Amino acid sequence: MKNLMVADASVLMPDMTIREHQTIQTADGKIVEIRPFQKEDRNAEGKEWIDGSGKLLMPGLADCHMHTGQQLLKGKILDELPMIWTRIMLPFESTLTDEKMELSAKLAALEMIKSGTTAFMDAGSYHMEAAAEVYAASGLRGILSASTMDEKGLPDSIEHTMEEAVRQTDRLYDGYNGKGNLKVAYSLRSLISCSEDLILKAAERSRERGTLLQAHMNEYPNEINVYLQKKQMRPLEYLESLGILNEHFISAHSILLSENEKDILERNQVRVCHCPFSNCGKGVPDTTALLQRKICVGLGTDGAAHGGLSLWNEMKIFRSVMNAAWGVPVQNPAVMPAKTILSMATEQGYRLMDENGGKIEQGSKADFITIRLMQPHLYPTGNLVNTLLECAAAGDVCDCVVEGQILMKDRQVLTLDEEKILAEAAAYMERKDTAGC
């Protein structure tokens, strides 16, 4: 909507303080006013409005690393032995079709809207045009990529030359960059599956078109060992030697970093995304050291195959992992405070995506959610920010707004047909069972 009003809400401000009984006004996709609530706000004519009483209005969450193409893989990864990437994920993605990808995107969009994610960054898969159509209709803010690899020996349906791999993203960019709330980024899906020519060509295209360039980095020991053997350099050292690291490079995962690589991230202003649930089976990132270097760090889910798309779950897991790994040894229970984690999931995530959002202030993009507070697990509280991190869950999200448009109101999704999508999912499950999959 061009003009939207949320009346009589508590508001989470950028400094993580709470203002009670506020009215928020949006126009042309931006927040234009935050002021004390007045009774007449409930009767504002000619304006779409949301009743904020009993709710907390806060920035929408930003999932900085997810995989639409793995939405139908839920339950297939947990407890599996390595390497799930080559044994399970790649073979599954090689079977994707436009129909499967469309269903995946519908389910992913529903899950994100209903859990309070307003912006996301897809790390790349196949048949991404089918996903883009769904995301454009959903109203979500998204950055999409195509899976970019030119390794020999991949399944036939996803084996590409360097030129074919880059052309995938070229087509996606030409068709969907700027459509609705979507942008397109270039990617390097798995660094050890990309030739040097492909790495350089993807970086060149990214510079030419002014996009972000994202890559899975330092997630597995094998990735590091391959580059030590081939180049006598660690992965980030190698990319820096190619001259492709800058403030537009997104280093996903970044768990196993040397001190020199941390310095490289800082020197090149590279942005980092951690995926706590997925990552904790492989290692623990030294996030405190990255934040001390003023590196922008966001959070991601790594897709539904790794525990679903709820950033509320990721924040809880991240707090626990950080405390166990870094807080306990030095007796610092606040080594990763709630305010810092919430900022990573909101303002820092939007900053990572090059978006002016993730905060409730005048001039910021009108991307926000409301949380129903009057519930026994959330109310009363001595510190609402701490309680959000400790106790809030996806089901507590009441309303979801992106660019001033209501995507969900009182738990009812308005931009997608939830009942129809779930019926499609049930039909997919029946086909799988019939086929003995």
C-alpha positions as CSV (number, residue, x, y, z in Angstrom):
1,M,0.0,0.0,0.0
2,K,1.1,3.6,-0.6
3,N,0.1,4.7,2.9
4,L,0.0,2.3,5.8
5,M,-0.4,3.1,9.5
6,V,0.3,0.9,12.5
7,A,-1.5,2.4,15.5
8,D,-0.6,2.0,19.2
9,A,2.3,-0.4,19.1
10,S,5.4,-0.8,21.2
11,V,8.4,-0.2,18.9
12,L,11.9,-1.6,19.0
13,M,14.2,1.3,18.2
14,P,17.6,1.1,16.5
15,D,19.4,1.5,19.9
16,M,17.4,-1.5,21.2
17,T,15.2,0.5,23.5
18,I,11.4,0.2,23.5
19,R,9.0,3.0,22.9
20,E,5.4,2.2,24.0
21,H,2.1,3.4,22.5
22,Q,3.6,4.6,19.2
23,T,2.0,5.2,15.7
24,I,4.1,4.4,12.7
25,Q,3.3,5.9,9.3
26,T,4.6,4.7,6.0
27,A,4.4,6.2,2.5
28,D,5.9,5.1,-0.8
29,G,7.6,2.1,0.8
30,K,9.4,4.0,3.6
31,I,8.8,4.9,7.2
32,V,7.9,8.6,7.3
33,E,6.8,9.1,10.9
34,I,7.1,7.6,14.3
35,R,5.1,9.5,17.0
36,P,3.0,8.9,20.2
37,F,-0.3,7.3,19.5
38,Q,-3.5,9.4,19.4
39,K,-7.0,7.9,19.6
40,E,-8.0,9.3,16.2
41,D,-5.3,7.2,14.6
42,R,-7.7,4.3,14.7
43,N,-10.2,6.2,12.5
44,A,-7.7,7.5,9.9
45,E,-9.6,7.7,6.6
46,G,-8.1,6.6,3.3
47,K,-5.3,4.7,5.0
48,E,-4.6,1.0,5.4
49,W,-4.0,0.3,9.0
50,I,-2.9,-2.3,11.5
51,D,-3.9,-2.4,15.1
52,G,-0.7,-2.5,17.1
53,S,-2.1,-2.7,20.6
54,G,-0.5,-5.6,22.5
55,K,2.1,-6.0,19.9
56,L,5.8,-5.1,19.4
57,L,6.7,-3.6,16.1
58,M,10.3,-4.4,15.1
59,P,12.4,-4.7,12.0
60,G,11.8,-7.6,9.8
61,L,14.5,-10.4,9.9
62,A,17.1,-10.8,7.1
63,D,18.1,-14.4,6.1
64,C,21.5,-13.7,4.5
65,H,22.0,-17.3,3.2
66,M,19.4,-19.8,2.2
67,H,18.7,-22.3,-0.5
68,T,15.3,-22.4,-2.1
69,G,16.2,-25.5,-4.1
70,Q,16.6,-27.5,-0.8
71,Q,13.1,-26.8,0.5
72,L,11.9,-30.3,-0.4
73,L,14.9,-31.9,1.4
74,K,13.6,-31.4,4.9
75,G,14.4,-34.4,7.1
76,K,17.0,-35.9,4.7
77,I,20.1,-34.3,6.2
78,L,20.1,-34.6,10.0
79,D,22.3,-37.4,11.4
80,E,23.8,-38.2,7.9
81,L,27.5,-38.9,7.6
82,P,29.7,-36.7,5.4
83,M,29.7,-35.7,2.7
84,I,26.0,-34.7,2.4
85,W,26.9,-32.1,-0.3
86,T,28.0,-34.8,-2.7
87,R,25.9,-37.7,-1.5
88,I,22.6,-36.1,-1.0
89,M,22.3,-32.4,-1.9
90,L,23.9,-32.3,-5.4
91,P,22.1,-35.5,-6.6
92,F,18.8,-34.0,-5.4
93,E,19.3,-30.6,-7.0
94,S,20.1,-32.4,-10.3
95,T,16.6,-33.7,-10.3
96,L,14.9,-30.3,-9.9
97,T,12.4,-29.1,-12.5
98,D,10.5,-25.9,-12.9
99,E,7.5,-27.5,-11.2
100,K,9.6,-28.6,-8.1
101,M,11.3,-25.3,-7.9
102,E,8.0,-23.4,-8.0
103,L,6.7,-25.5,-5.2
104,S,9.9,-25.1,-3.2
105,A,9.7,-21.3,-3.6
106,K,6.1,-21.2,-2.6
107,L,6.8,-23.1,0.6
108,A,9.9,-21.1,1.3
109,A,8.1,-17.8,0.9
110,L,5.3,-18.9,3.1
111,E,7.7,-20.1,5.8
112,M,9.7,-16.9,5.7
113,I,6.6,-14.6,5.8
114,K,5.1,-16.5,8.7
115,S,8.3,-16.5,10.7
116,G,9.0,-12.8,10.2
117,T,11.7,-12.9,7.6
118,T,11.2,-9.9,5.3
119,A,14.5,-10.1,3.3
120,F,16.5,-13.1,2.1
121,M,19.5,-14.0,0.0
122,D,19.4,-17.2,-2.0
123,A,22.8,-18.7,-2.5
124,G,21.9,-20.3,-5.8
125,S,20.3,-23.3,-7.3
126,Y,18.7,-24.4,-10.6
127,H,15.5,-23.4,-12.4
128,M,15.8,-20.1,-10.5
129,E,13.4,-18.3,-12.9
130,A,10.6,-20.4,-11.6
131,A,11.5,-19.4,-8.0
132,A,11.8,-15.7,-9.0
133,E,8.2,-15.6,-10.3
134,V,7.0,-16.8,-7.0
135,Y,9.1,-14.5,-4.9
136,A,8.1,-11.5,-7.0
137,A,4.4,-12.3,-6.4
138,S,5.1,-12.9,-2.6
139,G,6.2,-9.3,-2.0
140,L,9.3,-10.5,-0.1
141,R,12.6,-8.6,-0.5
142,G,15.1,-11.0,-2.1
143,I,18.5,-11.4,-3.7
144,L,18.7,-14.4,-6.0
145,S,21.6,-16.2,-7.6
146,A,22.0,-19.2,-9.9
147,S,24.2,-22.1,-8.9
148,T,27.6,-21.5,-10.5
149,M,30.0,-24.3,-11.0
150,D,32.0,-25.8,-13.9
151,E,33.5,-28.8,-12.3
152,K,33.7,-31.9,-14.5
153,G,31.8,-35.0,-13.4
154,L,28.7,-33.4,-12.0
155,P,25.4,-35.0,-12.9
156,D,24.5,-34.3,-16.6
157,S,21.6,-32.0,-15.9
158,I,23.8,-29.6,-13.9
159,E,27.2,-30.0,-15.6
160,H,28.1,-26.7,-17.2
161,T,31.0,-25.1,-19.0
162,M,32.3,-21.8,-17.6
163,E,30.3,-19.8,-20.2
164,E,27.1,-21.8,-19.4
165,A,27.5,-21.3,-15.7
166,V,27.8,-17.5,-16.0
167,R,24.9,-17.3,-18.6
168,Q,22.6,-18.8,-16.0
169,T,22.9,-15.7,-13.8
170,D,23.0,-13.4,-16.9
171,R,19.5,-14.6,-17.8
172,L,18.3,-14.4,-14.2
173,Y,19.6,-10.8,-14.0
174,D,18.1,-9.7,-17.3
175,G,14.7,-11.2,-16.4
176,Y,14.3,-10.4,-12.7
177,N,16.8,-7.8,-11.4
178,G,14.5,-5.0,-10.2
179,K,11.3,-7.0,-10.6
180,G,9.1,-6.4,-7.6
181,N,11.5,-6.4,-4.6
182,L,14.0,-8.7,-6.2
183,K,17.7,-8.2,-7.1
184,V,20.1,-10.7,-8.6
185,A,23.7,-11.4,-7.5
186,Y,26.4,-13.5,-9.0
187,S,27.7,-16.4,-7.0
188,L,30.4,-19.1,-6.7
189,R,28.5,-22.1,-5.4
190,S,31.4,-24.2,-4.2
191,L,34.9,-22.7,-4.6
192,I,36.6,-26.1,-5.2
193,S,34.0,-26.8,-8.0
194,C,34.8,-23.5,-9.8
195,S,37.8,-23.0,-12.2
196,E,39.9,-19.9,-11.9
197,D,38.4,-18.7,-15.2
198,L,34.9,-19.0,-13.7
199,I,35.9,-17.2,-10.5
200,L,37.3,-14.3,-12.5
201,K,34.4,-14.2,-15.0
202,A,31.7,-14.2,-12.2
203,A,33.6,-11.4,-10.4
204,E,34.0,-9.4,-13.7
205,R,30.2,-9.7,-14.4
206,S,29.4,-8.7,-10.8
207,R,31.5,-5.5,-11.2
208,E,30.1,-4.7,-14.6
209,R,26.5,-4.9,-13.3
210,G,27.1,-3.5,-9.9
211,T,25.8,-6.6,-8.0
212,L,26.9,-8.5,-5.0
213,L,29.1,-11.6,-5.4
214,Q,28.6,-14.4,-2.9
215,A,30.5,-17.6,-2.2
216,H,30.5,-20.5,0.3
217,M,33.8,-20.0,2.1
218,N,35.8,-22.0,4.6
219,E,32.9,-24.3,5.6
220,Y,34.8,-27.6,5.4
221,P,38.4,-28.6,6.1
222,N,38.6,-30.2,2.6
223,E,38.0,-26.8,1.0
224,I,41.0,-25.4,2.7
225,N,43.2,-28.4,2.1
226,V,42.5,-28.4,-1.6
227,Y,43.7,-24.8,-1.9
228,L,46.7,-25.4,0.4
229,Q,47.7,-28.3,-1.9
230,K,47.0,-26.6,-5.2
231,K,48.0,-23.0,-4.5
232,Q,49.8,-23.1,-1.2
233,M,47.3,-20.5,0.0
234,R,44.1,-20.7,2.0
235,P,40.8,-19.9,0.2
236,L,40.5,-16.2,1.1
237,E,44.2,-15.7,0.5
238,Y,43.8,-17.1,-2.9
239,L,40.8,-14.9,-3.7
240,E,42.6,-11.8,-2.5
241,S,45.5,-12.7,-4.8
242,L,43.0,-12.7,-7.7
243,G,41.9,-9.2,-6.7
244,I,38.2,-10.0,-6.4
245,L,37.6,-9.3,-2.7
246,N,35.8,-6.0,-1.8
247,E,32.9,-4.6,0.1
248,H,30.5,-6.3,-2.4
249,F,31.8,-9.8,-1.7
250,I,29.7,-12.0,0.7
251,S,31.6,-14.7,2.4
252,A,29.1,-17.2,3.6
253,H,29.8,-19.6,6.5
254,S,33.4,-18.5,7.2
255,I,33.8,-20.9,10.0
256,L,37.4,-22.1,9.7
257,L,39.4,-18.8,9.4
258,S,43.1,-18.2,10.0
259,E,44.2,-15.0,11.7
260,N,45.5,-13.8,8.3
261,E,42.1,-14.5,6.7
262,K,40.3,-12.5,9.4
263,D,42.7,-9.6,8.5
264,I,41.9,-10.2,4.8
265,L,38.2,-9.9,5.5
266,E,38.8,-6.6,7.4
267,R,41.2,-5.2,4.8
268,N,38.8,-5.8,1.9
269,Q,35.6,-4.9,3.8
270,V,34.2,-8.3,3.0
271,R,30.8,-9.1,4.6
272,V,30.2,-12.4,6.4
273,C,27.2,-14.6,7.0
274,H,27.0,-17.3,9.6
275,C,24.4,-20.1,9.6
276,P,24.4,-21.4,13.2
277,F,22.4,-24.6,13.0
278,S,24.2,-25.8,9.9
279,N,27.6,-24.5,11.0
280,C,27.7,-26.0,14.5
281,G,28.1,-29.5,13.0
282,K,31.3,-28.4,11.3
283,G,32.9,-25.8,13.6
284,V,32.4,-22.6,15.5
285,P,33.1,-19.2,13.9
286,D,35.2,-16.6,15.8
287,T,32.5,-14.0,15.5
288,T,33.7,-11.9,18.3
289,A,37.0,-11.4,16.5
290,L,35.2,-10.4,13.3
291,L,33.0,-7.9,15.1
292,Q,36.0,-6.4,16.8
293,R,37.4,-5.8,13.3
294,K,34.2,-3.9,12.4
295,I,33.3,-6.6,9.8
296,C,29.6,-6.7,8.9
297,V,28.2,-10.1,10.0
298,G,24.7,-11.4,9.3
299,L,22.9,-14.6,10.0
300,G,21.4,-17.2,7.7
301,T,19.5,-20.5,7.9
302,D,21.3,-22.3,5.1
303,G,17.9,-23.5,3.8
304,A,15.1,-25.7,5.1
305,A,17.2,-28.9,4.8
306,H,19.2,-27.5,7.7
307,G,16.5,-27.1,10.3
308,G,14.0,-24.8,8.6
309,L,13.9,-21.1,7.8
310,S,13.3,-19.7,11.2
311,L,15.9,-17.1,12.2
312,W,14.4,-17.2,15.7
313,N,15.9,-20.7,16.0
314,E,19.2,-19.6,14.5
315,M,19.5,-16.7,17.0
316,K,19.0,-19.0,20.0
317,I,21.4,-21.6,18.7
318,F,24.0,-18.9,17.9
319,R,23.8,-17.5,21.4
320,S,24.3,-21.0,22.9
321,V,27.2,-21.9,20.6
322,M,29.0,-18.6,21.1
323,N,28.6,-18.8,24.9
324,A,29.8,-22.4,25.0
325,A,32.8,-21.9,22.7
326,W,34.0,-18.4,23.7
327,G,32.1,-17.2,26.8
328,V,32.6,-20.1,29.1
329,P,36.4,-20.3,28.8
330,V,36.8,-16.7,29.9
331,Q,33.8,-16.6,32.2
332,N,31.9,-14.0,30.1
333,P,28.2,-14.9,29.9
334,A,27.6,-11.9,27.6
335,V,30.3,-12.6,25.1
336,M,27.5,-12.4,22.4
337,P,24.8,-10.1,23.9
338,A,21.1,-10.3,22.8
339,K,21.3,-6.8,21.3
340,T,24.2,-7.8,19.1
341,I,22.5,-11.0,17.8
342,L,19.2,-9.1,17.1
343,S,21.2,-6.5,15.2
344,M,22.9,-9.2,13.2
345,A,19.5,-10.6,12.2
346,T,18.0,-7.2,11.3
347,E,20.1,-4.1,10.6
348,Q,23.4,-5.8,9.9
349,G,21.6,-8.3,7.6
350,Y,20.1,-5.5,5.6
351,R,23.4,-3.8,5.5
352,L,25.0,-7.0,4.2
353,M,22.4,-7.0,1.4
354,D,23.1,-3.3,0.5
355,E,19.6,-2.3,1.7
356,N,18.6,0.7,3.8
357,G,16.4,-1.3,6.2
358,G,16.4,-3.5,9.2
359,K,15.7,-0.6,11.6
360,I,12.7,1.4,12.6
361,E,13.5,5.0,11.9
362,Q,12.3,7.7,9.6
363,G,13.6,7.3,6.0
364,S,14.2,3.5,6.4
365,K,12.5,1.0,4.2
366,A,9.1,0.0,5.6
367,D,10.0,-3.6,6.2
368,F,8.8,-4.7,9.6
369,I,6.9,-7.3,11.6
370,T,4.8,-7.3,14.7
371,I,5.1,-9.8,17.6
372,R,2.0,-10.6,19.8
373,L,3.3,-9.9,23.3
374,M,0.4,-10.9,25.5
375,Q,1.3,-14.6,25.8
376,P,2.5,-16.5,28.8
377,H,5.9,-17.3,27.3
378,L,6.6,-13.6,26.5
379,Y,4.8,-11.6,29.1
380,P,5.6,-10.2,31.7
381,T,9.3,-9.5,31.1
382,G,12.0,-7.6,32.8
383,N,13.9,-7.1,29.6
384,L,12.0,-7.5,26.3
385,V,15.0,-7.6,24.1
386,N,16.4,-10.6,26.1
387,T,13.0,-12.2,26.1
388,L,12.7,-11.9,22.3
389,L,16.0,-13.8,21.9
390,E,15.3,-16.4,24.6
391,C,11.6,-17.1,24.1
392,A,10.1,-15.7,20.8
393,A,9.4,-18.1,18.0
394,A,8.1,-18.0,14.4
395,G,4.5,-18.5,15.5
396,D,4.6,-15.3,17.5
397,V,4.8,-13.1,14.4
398,C,1.4,-11.5,13.8
399,D,1.9,-9.1,10.9
400,C,4.6,-8.9,8.1
401,V,5.1,-5.8,6.0
402,V,7.6,-5.2,3.1
403,E,8.0,-2.0,1.3
404,G,4.9,-0.8,3.0
405,Q,2.8,-3.7,1.7
406,I,1.1,-6.0,4.1
407,L,2.2,-9.6,3.3
408,M,0.6,-11.1,6.4
409,K,-2.1,-9.6,8.7
410,D,-3.0,-11.4,12.0
411,R,-1.3,-14.6,10.8
412,Q,-3.2,-14.6,7.4
413,V,-0.9,-14.5,4.4
414,L,-2.3,-12.1,1.9
415,T,0.0,-12.4,-1.1
416,L,0.0,-16.2,-1.4
417,D,-2.7,-18.8,-1.2
418,E,-1.5,-20.8,1.8
419,E,-4.2,-23.5,1.6
420,K,-3.6,-24.2,-2.1
421,I,0.2,-24.3,-1.6
422,L,-0.1,-26.8,1.3
423,A,-2.4,-28.9,-0.9
424,E,0.3,-28.9,-3.6
425,A,2.8,-30.0,-1.0
426,A,0.5,-32.9,0.1
427,A,0.2,-34.0,-3.5
428,Y,4.0,-33.9,-3.8
429,M,4.3,-36.1,-0.7
430,E,1.8,-38.6,-2.1
431,R,3.7,-38.8,-5.4
432,K,6.9,-39.4,-3.5
433,D,5.3,-42.2,-1.4
434,T,3.8,-43.8,-4.5
435,A,7.2,-43.8,-6.2
436,G,8.8,-45.3,-3.2
437,C,11.1,-42.4,-2.6
